[in-house]
């Protein structure tokens, strides 16, 4: 277990354990139960416990809201119970829930005055009902050659059966016969529903078809809202099954069942995770196809349609191979998988582009070759690029593999990236050195009469020479350029310190729903909470982007994944309410969901503040959920003092910029009346303290003493014993209660107890066995990082008393953990790349020069994020890690080319100039394809950070790599010499005879 949270209160408590991510929860749960069982001796007498798992597969993927103008929510609940029976038979469905309405119940409302007149005890009536409602198999007898089984007893079939139970006998008549006392003589027995503790309804625009599980993405609604009572049923899926297919099966079965639904009842689809997943995957498929189209179009422009078709042929093969490997490995196709493919798209064509471009260059060097000569040239071209291609592929793979070891919930979240990108790179490299050369030899056709210009006469060479020669020839100029780049890098590091560049865990995704949570002061009655909720509903109805919403008063809305992690599974009580709001689809509205929440929060919060309530607008997080975006944990020895400090910290939250929806774990005091038992008087009456406590519980809360065996019931129908409503509304009603004693006399309750006004004890909270209190908050239009930093500075200036500490959890801790893990992943990746390069180049310095491409990319990244105002998020950090492998490959190919020219007999300066000229076009193409491949995700609020990292990083790194890497390499190679290096005349390179450039 990673964390243990507990809340202790009178007569009970709750302990929540959180397992480490990646643990087998069934195995962990078994170990926990075994450990508890072996330590039952630690429990006090009469105490017991229940262990209940809360897992992601308990979250409904489909919620159906039943409405009907002529029905109450109680009647709708009974229809929902029958629907659940048929829906649970659908394959791969899991946990089913129902929210709203009150269950059917046989209510036995006792009259305390009649009980007293007959000298009957409520507890004795409860025991009588239990014993009368029994039927058991008692054995069998022989009946000829067969056996006849016998069953004894009788079960209650109706409320009339319950009312006819004899609970005692009256006085004897003249003949000694005692008249029976029936339950209906001392109680009102009715077949109805449980007491009203919740309210639920839905408000839907009249021109919005909420019954369609697959509404058009561009649909909008503008009609007036229509309010109806409602209940909601939730259907979860089994672990490891496909949400899209399970949801489709649910709606197919629902179509079959609609004929059996009573007339006038409509079934609105208020959650369809299958549609959400399908749309998300569909959008990314579209983005992937757009990215492929942009890359292919670029290649056609720069390489021509024949060369471009060679590269384009590799793309579907690589993607298909990657998906096939993922399928074999048990991976699923989700948003992260497709983002990984989009991320890999720009890099997986690099090898094919380099191979095709180099083969094309070899073909240009010797026109009019026959087939065998083409094969020889192809082999020579691939031999020249083979080592750089394989080496650069290894560097990209090494850049992504360490991300596999990111801890916490973020590990599984981004797990498809370090799996799919390396797989895609391996497949693309394999195709680049096998399929691509064959297709190039077949498809590349040159004009036999065209005479290519010698390399030294090309514009690229001449331009590159004019740029580089002044720097290569003068040491001072090289140093000034180097120090200028280093200075620029250092200046960019100042940007985060001035908040010109801002950090954030993850931007909020553009969702179609959010949740409004209302917490009234403890002790608020249901009707009062509903009155405030009605005010909130009127404000929501005025927003044009809201299509419908469901309201739950006295209970929480059907749980989602975010609520599961936030601890909303126990949300209930007459003082709470939830409103699940549904927005127009993001494709049909101009604003993102975050902007809508920003717009609605101030007026909604004003209503809550005027009612002394706490309001929270909860959005689905784009990544792993946390208990609260802003969460301060206070620890200390004195719990009363800890509660006082909690209120002080809450005031600091209120003064922090853009901190909203503030709450804490210390609730308002609730009045309580304690009935202290006069033990002497109770003992003299022949009663016990337990008798008094049980009587009061039965009188006020009621006790379910048995169940009704009714025909056609799918849920238990409890028989509840309780005092009638008119006999438990006031404190004076308690004074009228009289208890029968074993001697046959009656004793008023007021003579056995004294009434002591007090307050309800506050729960005591622990985390990992340390007393703790919490202060919670959400963020407006700012990252939680800066709110926490502001609060840290405040508490440095105004420290807590000695012995008391404050820890920040929530998104702050998640951000620190994720950026720490990603930073370590990048460090490990760079070290692995360095070791590989040392082995390849047999040098410790040259790999450092190659790795210099990474800080060159950082210049563009930091400046780019500062200029466009986008938060530097975890996805942006993933882009930086990706660039660590991508930009290095350009430097590798460049230096490998220089090395080959030197081995061929050229001088250093000319080798550098020729390498830059020859590798300019492939470096430009691979960089531009990587940049353009991410354009399709630039509009995604979550993954735009990755796109901006690749765009800005590749732009600066590619340009500076062609300048700085050769300069640093040149400076390292001539380091033994001092002063200026005199320019030397170009010398012809010792190339193979059939590849002469002139």
SEGUKOL-991468 format. One line per 5 residues: their letters; for each residue x, y, z of C-alpha. Coordinates in steps of 0.25 Angstrom, whole numbers. Example, Ala and Ser with C-alpha at 12.3 -4.5 7.8 and 13.67 -1.06 7.14 Angstrom:
REM residues 2
AS	49:-18:31  55:-4:29
***
This chain:
REM residues 998
XXXXX	0:0:0  5:14:-3  -5:22:5  -14:20:16  -25:30:19
XXXXX	-35:29:31  -46:36:37  -51:33:51  -64:37:57  -74:33:68
XXXXX	-78:18:66  -70:16:53  -59:20:44  -54:18:30  -40:14:25
XXXXX	-36:16:10  -24:9:5  -17:13:-8  -9:2:-14  4:5:-23
XXXXX	1:7:-37  4:-6:-45  0:-15:-33  -10:-27:-36  -22:-21:-28
XXXXX	-28:-35:-26  -15:-40:-20  -13:-28:-11  -28:-28:-7  -26:-43:-3
XXXXX	-13:-40:5  -20:-28:12  -32:-37:16  -23:-48:21  -15:-38:29
XXXXX	-28:-32:36  -33:-46:39  -21:-50:46  -22:-37:55  -36:-38:59
XXXXX	-32:-39:73  -29:-24:72  -43:-20:70  -52:-17:82  -64:-26:86
XXXXX	-75:-24:76  -67:-17:66  -67:-22:51  -62:-18:38  -65:-19:23
XXXXX	-54:-18:12  -59:-13:-1  -51:-10:-13  -52:2:-22  -46:0:-36
XXXXX	-47:7:-49  -56:-4:-55  -67:0:-45  -69:13:-52  -81:13:-62
XXXXX	-77:15:-76  -92:17:-79  -102:24:-71  -117:24:-75  -126:35:-69
XXXXX	-141:31:-68  -151:42:-69  -167:42:-70  -176:54:-68  -187:45:-61
XXXXX	-177:37:-52  -171:40:-39  -156:37:-37  -160:25:-28  -168:19:-39
XXXXX	-157:22:-49  -147:15:-40  -156:2:-40  -155:2:-55  -140:4:-55
XXXXX	-139:-8:-46  -146:-16:-56  -137:-11:-67  -125:-14:-59  -129:-29:-59
XXXXX	-129:-30:-74  -117:-21:-76  -108:-29:-67  -109:-41:-76  -101:-33:-87
XXXXX	-88:-40:-89  -76:-32:-83  -84:-23:-74  -80:-21:-60  -85:-13:-48
XXXXX	-99:-7:-49  -104:4:-40  -117:12:-39  -117:27:-34  -130:34:-30
XXXXX	-143:31:-25  -147:23:-12  -148:8:-12  -161:1:-9  -163:-2:6
XXXXX	-174:-8:16  -175:3:26  -179:0:40  -181:13:47  -183:10:62
XXXXX	-192:18:71  -185:20:84  -198:23:92  -204:10:87  -192:2:90
XXXXX	-192:8:104  -207:5:106  -204:-10:102  -191:-10:109  -183:-14:97
XXXXX	-169:-12:94  -164:-8:80  -153:-17:81  -162:-29:84  -170:-26:72
XXXXX	-158:-26:63  -154:-39:68  -168:-44:66  -168:-40:51  -155:-47:49
XXXXX	-160:-60:55  -173:-59:47  -166:-57:34  -160:-71:32  -160:-83:23
XXXXX	-151:-94:23  -149:-108:17  -152:-117:29  -149:-131:23  -156:-142:14
XXXXX	-165:-154:16  -168:-166:8  -180:-166:-1  -180:-180:-8  -168:-181:-17
XXXXX	-165:-166:-16  -160:-156:-6  -169:-144:-2  -161:-132:2  -167:-123:13
XXXXX	-166:-109:15  -171:-102:28  -174:-87:31  -180:-76:23  -174:-63:17
XXXXX	-181:-49:17  -187:-47:3  -193:-33:5  -195:-22:15  -208:-28:19
XXXXX	-200:-41:24  -191:-32:32  -202:-24:38  -209:-38:43  -197:-42:51
XXXXX	-201:-44:66  -192:-36:74  -198:-39:88  -211:-42:95  -220:-33:103
XXXXX	-228:-35:116  -235:-48:118  -250:-49:117  -260:-56:126  -257:-69:120
XXXXX	-242:-67:121  -239:-65:107  -230:-53:103  -232:-45:91  -221:-44:81
XXXXX	-214:-31:78  -211:-30:64  -199:-21:58  -210:-12:51  -216:-9:65
XXXXX	-203:-2:69  -197:3:56  -200:8:42  -196:-3:32  -194:3:18
XXXXX	-188:-2:5  -180:10:0  -166:15:-1  -155:19:8  -155:33:14
XXXXX	-151:44:4  -135:46:6  -132:50:-9  -137:57:-21  -133:55:-35
XXXXX	-138:62:-48  -133:65:-62  -134:78:-70  -133:76:-85  -135:86:-96
XXXXX	-148:83:-104  -141:83:-117  -129:73:-112  -131:58:-114  -125:53:-102
XXXXX	-129:39:-105  -120:38:-117  -107:30:-112  -99:35:-124  -104:50:-127
XXXXX	-97:57:-139  -84:64:-135  -89:77:-141  -103:77:-134  -107:89:-126
XXXXX	-119:92:-117  -126:106:-114  -140:102:-109  -145:105:-95  -142:95:-84
XXXXX	-152:85:-79  -151:79:-65  -155:65:-61  -153:56:-49  -143:45:-53
XXXXX	-134:34:-48  -121:29:-54  -116:15:-56  -101:13:-58  -94:1:-65
XXXXX	-80:-2:-64  -71:-12:-73  -63:-23:-69  -48:-22:-68  -40:-22:-81
XXXXX	-52:-21:-90  -55:-11:-101  -63:1:-96  -68:4:-111  -73:-10:-113
XXXXX	-79:-12:-99  -87:2:-101  -92:-2:-114  -97:-16:-109  -104:-8:-97
XXXXX	-111:1:-107  -115:-10:-116  -121:-18:-104  -128:-5:-100  -135:-4:-114
XXXXX	-140:-18:-112  -146:-14:-98  -152:-1:-102  -165:-8:-105  -166:-13:-91
XXXXX	-164:1:-85  -177:7:-79  -183:17:-88  -179:32:-85  -165:28:-80
XXXXX	-153:33:-88  -138:28:-87  -128:39:-88  -113:35:-91  -106:44:-81
XXXXX	-92:37:-82  -87:29:-94  -72:26:-92  -72:17:-104  -76:30:-112
XXXXX	-66:38:-105  -55:28:-108  -59:26:-122  -59:41:-125  -46:43:-119
XXXXX	-40:32:-127  -47:37:-139  -42:51:-138  -27:45:-136  -29:36:-148
XXXXX	-33:49:-156  -21:56:-150  -12:44:-154  -17:44:-168  -15:59:-169
XXXXX	-1:58:-164  2:47:-174  -4:56:-185  4:68:-181  17:60:-181
XXXXX	14:53:-194  11:66:-201  24:72:-196  32:61:-201  25:62:-215
XXXXX	29:77:-215  44:74:-211  46:61:-217  36:59:-228  25:49:-229
XXXXX	34:37:-231  43:39:-220  32:43:-211  24:30:-214  35:22:-209
XXXXX	35:29:-196  20:29:-195  20:14:-197  27:12:-184  18:20:-176
XXXXX	6:11:-176  15:-1:-175  21:4:-162  8:8:-156  2:-5:-159
XXXXX	14:-12:-154  14:-4:-141  -1:-7:-138  1:-22:-141  12:-22:-131
XXXXX	4:-15:-121  -8:-24:-123  1:-36:-121  7:-30:-108  -7:-27:-103
XXXXX	-7:-12:-105  -20:-5:-108  -23:6:-118  -26:19:-110  -23:34:-110
XXXXX	-9:32:-105  -6:21:-115  -10:30:-127  -2:42:-121  10:33:-121
XXXXX	8:29:-135  6:44:-139  19:47:-131  26:36:-138  21:40:-152
XXXXX	31:51:-154  43:42:-150  39:29:-156  40:35:-171  54:41:-168
XXXXX	62:28:-171  54:26:-184  56:41:-188  71:40:-185  72:27:-193
XXXXX	64:31:-205  71:45:-205  85:39:-205  81:28:-215  76:39:-224
XXXXX	89:47:-222  97:35:-226  88:33:-239  90:47:-243  105:46:-242
XXXXX	105:35:-253  93:36:-263  89:25:-273  92:14:-264  87:0:-267
XXXXX	80:-9:-256  93:-15:-251  100:-2:-249  87:4:-242  88:-8:-232
XXXXX	103:-5:-230  100:10:-228  89:7:-218  97:-2:-210  108:8:-210
XXXXX	98:19:-205  93:10:-194  107:6:-190  110:21:-188  97:23:-180
XXXXX	95:10:-173  103:12:-161  98:27:-158  83:22:-161  85:10:-151
XXXXX	92:19:-141  82:30:-141  70:20:-140  77:15:-127  78:29:-122
XXXXX	63:31:-124  60:18:-117  69:21:-106  62:35:-104  49:28:-102
XXXXX	51:15:-94  54:22:-81  40:28:-81  36:14:-78  40:15:-64
XXXXX	32:28:-60  25:25:-47  11:27:-42  -2:28:-50  6:36:-61
XXXXX	14:23:-64  2:15:-70  -4:28:-75  8:31:-85  12:16:-86
XXXXX	8:14:-100  18:25:-104  31:18:-100  25:5:-106  20:10:-120
XXXXX	31:20:-124  42:10:-122  35:-1:-129  31:9:-141  46:13:-142
XXXXX	51:-1:-143  41:-5:-153  43:8:-161  58:6:-161  57:-8:-165
XXXXX	48:-4:-177  58:8:-180  70:-2:-182  62:-13:-189  49:-8:-197
XXXXX	53:6:-199  66:3:-207  58:-7:-216  47:3:-219  57:14:-221
XXXXX	65:5:-232  52:2:-238  45:15:-238  55:26:-239  57:31:-253
XXXXX	65:42:-258  66:50:-270  77:43:-278  81:56:-285  82:64:-272
XXXXX	96:68:-267  96:71:-252  104:82:-247  117:79:-240  115:80:-225
XXXXX	124:92:-224  116:100:-234  102:97:-227  95:109:-220  94:101:-207
XXXXX	109:99:-207  113:113:-210  103:119:-200  108:110:-189  122:113:-193
XXXXX	120:128:-192  113:126:-178  123:116:-172  137:120:-178  139:133:-170
XXXXX	136:126:-158  145:114:-161  156:123:-165  157:131:-152  157:126:-138
XXXXX	152:139:-132  140:139:-140  137:124:-136  138:127:-122  129:140:-123
XXXXX	118:131:-129  120:120:-119  119:129:-107  107:137:-114  100:123:-115
XXXXX	103:120:-101  99:133:-96  86:132:-103  84:119:-96  87:125:-83
XXXXX	77:136:-85  66:126:-89  68:119:-75  64:133:-69  50:132:-76
XXXXX	44:122:-66  49:130:-54  42:142:-59  29:134:-62  30:138:-77
XXXXX	31:123:-79  20:116:-70  19:102:-65  7:93:-63  5:79:-61
XXXXX	-5:77:-73  -15:87:-79  -29:84:-78  -36:76:-89  -48:81:-97
XXXXX	-59:72:-91  -74:72:-93  -77:71:-78  -74:76:-64  -79:75:-50
XXXXX	-85:85:-41  -83:81:-26  -91:88:-15  -88:86:0  -98:93:9
XXXXX	-95:94:24  -96:81:31  -110:79:37  -117:86:25  -130:80:21
XXXXX	-133:74:8  -143:84:4  -134:96:7  -122:90:-1  -132:88:-13
XXXXX	-136:102:-12  -122:107:-14  -120:97:-25  -132:102:-32  -125:116:-32
XXXXX	-112:109:-39  -121:102:-49  -127:115:-54  -114:121:-56  -109:109:-64
XXXXX	-121:110:-73  -117:123:-78  -104:118:-84  -106:115:-99  -95:104:-99
XXXXX	-102:95:-89  -111:85:-95  -116:77:-83  -112:74:-68  -117:65:-57
XXXXX	-118:69:-43  -116:60:-31  -120:66:-17  -116:58:-5  -107:49:-12
XXXXX	-95:49:-22  -96:48:-37  -92:34:-43  -77:33:-41  -67:35:-51
XXXXX	-52:32:-51  -49:46:-46  -59:45:-35  -53:31:-31  -39:37:-29
XXXXX	-45:49:-22  -53:41:-12  -67:44:-17  -72:30:-15  -77:33:-1
XXXXX	-84:46:-5  -97:47:1  -106:54:12  -117:64:11  -107:76:11
XXXXX	-100:72:-3  -104:73:-17  -98:70:-31  -102:75:-44  -96:68:-56
XXXXX	-95:78:-68  -94:74:-82  -89:84:-93  -91:85:-108  -80:76:-115
XXXXX	-67:83:-116  -68:83:-131  -81:91:-131  -77:102:-121  -67:113:-122
XXXXX	-62:112:-107  -54:102:-100  -60:95:-88  -50:102:-79  -54:116:-84
XXXXX	-69:112:-81  -65:108:-67  -58:121:-65  -70:129:-69  -80:121:-61
XXXXX	-72:120:-48  -73:134:-43  -88:135:-43  -90:121:-38  -80:124:-27
XXXXX	-87:137:-23  -100:129:-21  -93:119:-12  -86:129:-4  -99:137:-2
XXXXX	-105:123:4  -92:120:13  -90:108:4  -77:103:-3  -78:101:-18
XXXXX	-68:94:-27  -67:92:-42  -60:79:-45  -55:77:-59  -50:64:-64
XXXXX	-34:64:-64  -27:62:-77  -17:52:-69  -17:45:-56  -27:50:-46
XXXXX	-23:56:-32  -31:57:-20  -31:72:-22  -23:82:-31  -18:90:-19
XXXXX	-17:81:-6  -10:86:7  -8:75:17  -6:80:32  1:71:42
XXXXX	3:74:57  1:68:71  -11:75:76  -23:72:67  -31:84:73
XXXXX	-20:94:69  -19:87:56  -33:90:53  -31:105:56  -18:105:47
XXXXX	-27:99:36  -36:111:36  -23:121:36  -18:113:24  -31:114:17
XXXXX	-30:129:18  -17:128:11  -23:120:0  -34:131:-1  -23:142:-3
XXXXX	-15:134:-13  -17:139:-27  -27:130:-36  -30:120:-25  -44:117:-25
XXXXX	-54:106:-20  -47:106:-6  -51:96:4  -45:89:16  -48:77:25
XXXXX	-52:84:37  -67:86:36  -77:94:43  -82:90:57  -96:83:57
XXXXX	-105:83:69  -107:70:76  -116:65:87  -110:55:96  -119:46:105
XXXXX	-111:42:117  -116:30:123  -119:30:138  -113:16:141  -119:14:155
XXXXX	-133:17:150  -131:8:138  -126:-3:146  -138:-2:156  -148:-2:145
XXXXX	-142:-16:140  -136:-10:127  -122:-7:121  -115:4:115  -115:-4:102
XXXXX	-130:-5:102  -131:10:103  -121:12:91  -128:2:83  -142:8:85
XXXXX	-137:22:81  -131:17:69  -143:9:65  -152:21:68  -144:32:60
XXXXX	-136:25:49  -144:12:48  -140:-2:47  -141:-12:35  -146:-24:43
XXXXX	-149:-34:31  -153:-34:16  -165:-36:8  -166:-48:-2  -174:-41:-13
XXXXX	-176:-46:-27  -168:-40:-38  -159:-32:-29  -144:-31:-33  -139:-23:-21
XXXXX	-141:-26:-6  -154:-20:0  -151:-17:14  -161:-17:26  -157:-4:34
XXXXX	-161:-2:48  -161:12:52  -170:22:60  -180:30:52  -175:43:46
XXXXX	-184:51:56  -178:44:68  -163:48:65  -164:62:59  -161:69:72
XXXXX	-153:67:85  -166:67:93  -169:54:85  -158:47:92  -163:51:106
XXXXX	-176:44:103  -170:31:100  -173:20:111  -165:7:112  -171:-6:117
XXXXX	-164:-12:128  -162:-27:132  -172:-25:143  -183:-20:134  -182:-5:138
XXXXX	-179:6:129  -168:16:131  -167:29:123  -154:31:116  -152:45:122
XXXXX	-151:38:136  -139:30:131  -131:40:123  -126:54:124  -126:63:111
XXXXX	-112:69:109  -110:79:98  -96:78:91  -90:78:77  -87:66:68
XXXXX	-72:62:70  -63:65:58  -57:53:51  -42:51:53  -34:49:40
XXXXX	-21:42:38  -12:40:26  -1:29:28  -5:28:43  -2:43:45
XXXXX	-13:53:49  -16:62:38  -25:72:33  -27:77:19  -29:90:11
XXXXX	-34:88:-3  -35:98:-15  -37:98:-30  -30:107:-40  -35:118:-49
XXXXX	-27:123:-61  -13:120:-55  -5:108:-52  -5:102:-38  10:102:-38
XXXXX	10:117:-36  -1:117:-26  7:107:-17  20:115:-19  13:128:-14
XXXXX	8:120:-2  21:114:1  27:128:1  16:133:10  19:122:20
XXXXX	34:124:20  31:138:25  20:134:34  23:120:39  14:111:46
XXXXX	16:108:61  27:99:65  23:84:63  13:87:52  16:85:37
XXXXX	9:87:24  11:78:12  6:81:-2  -1:70:-10  -10:69:-21
XXXXX	-6:74:-35  7:80:-29  12:67:-25  8:60:-37  15:71:-45
XXXXX	28:70:-37  28:55:-39  25:55:-53  35:65:-57  45:58:-48
XXXXX	43:45:-55  43:51:-69  56:59:-65  63:46:-60  58:39:-73
XXXXX	64:50:-82  77:49:-74  78:34:-75  74:35:-90  85:45:-92
XXXXX	95:37:-84  92:24:-92  93:32:-105  106:37:-101  111:23:-98
XXXXX	107:18:-112  113:30:-119  126:28:-111  127:13:-116  124:18:-130
XXXXX	133:29:-132  144:24:-123  145:38:-116  140:45:-103  139:58:-110
XXXXX	132:56:-123  119:50:-116  119:63:-107  119:71:-120  108:63:-125
XXXXX	100:64:-112  101:79:-114  89:79:-123  80:77:-111  83:91:-104
XXXXX	82:97:-118  68:91:-118  65:96:-104  67:111:-109  56:110:-119
XXXXX	47:102:-109  48:112:-98  47:124:-107  36:118:-114  27:115:-102
XXXXX	30:129:-97  25:136:-109  12:128:-112  8:128:-97  6:113:-96
XXXXX	9:106:-83  21:97:-83  14:84:-79  17:69:-77  14:67:-92
XXXXX	24:78:-95  34:71:-87  31:58:-95  34:66:-108  48:71:-102
XXXXX	51:56:-99  47:53:-113  56:64:-119  68:58:-111  68:46:-120
XXXXX	63:53:-133  73:65:-134  85:57:-130  82:48:-143  85:60:-152
XXXXX	98:63:-145  102:48:-146  99:48:-161  107:61:-163  119:56:-156
XXXXX	119:42:-162  119:49:-175  131:58:-171  138:46:-166  136:38:-179
XXXXX	141:50:-187  153:51:-179  156:36:-180  155:38:-195  166:48:-195
XXXXX	160:61:-194  164:72:-184  156:76:-172  150:90:-177  146:85:-190
XXXXX	140:72:-184  131:81:-175  127:90:-186  123:78:-195  116:71:-184
XXXXX	108:83:-181  104:85:-195  101:70:-198  93:68:-185  86:81:-185
XXXXX	74:76:-193  72:63:-185  73:70:-172  63:81:-177  53:70:-181
XXXXX	54:62:-169  53:74:-160  41:80:-168  34:66:-168  36:65:-153
XXXXX	30:79:-151  19:77:-161  15:64:-155  11:70:-142  3:81:-148
XXXXX	-10:73:-147  -9:72:-132  -6:87:-130  -20:91:-127  -21:80:-117
XXXXX	-21:87:-103  -14:75:-96  -4:71:-107  -1:85:-113  11:85:-104
XXXXX	18:74:-111  15:80:-124  21:93:-120  33:86:-114  36:79:-128
XXXXX	32:91:-136  41:101:-129  52:91:-125  54:86:-139  54:99:-145
XXXXX	65:105:-137  73:92:-135  73:89:-150  78:102:-154  88:103:-143
XXXXX	93:89:-145  98:92:-159  106:103:-153  110:100:-139  113:85:-140
XXXXX	123:87:-152  129:99:-144  131:91:-131  136:79:-139  146:88:-147
XXXXX	151:95:-134  153:82:-127  161:76:-139  170:88:-140  172:90:-126
XXXXX	187:87:-126  189:99:-135  187:113:-131  184:126:-138  176:127:-151
XXXXX	175:116:-161  178:120:-175  168:116:-185  172:104:-194  169:102:-209
XXXXX	158:92:-211  163:78:-215  156:68:-223  150:57:-214  155:42:-216
XXXXX	142:37:-220  139:24:-228  141:26:-243  126:24:-246  123:35:-236
XXX	131:46:-240  124:59:-238  129:67:-251
***
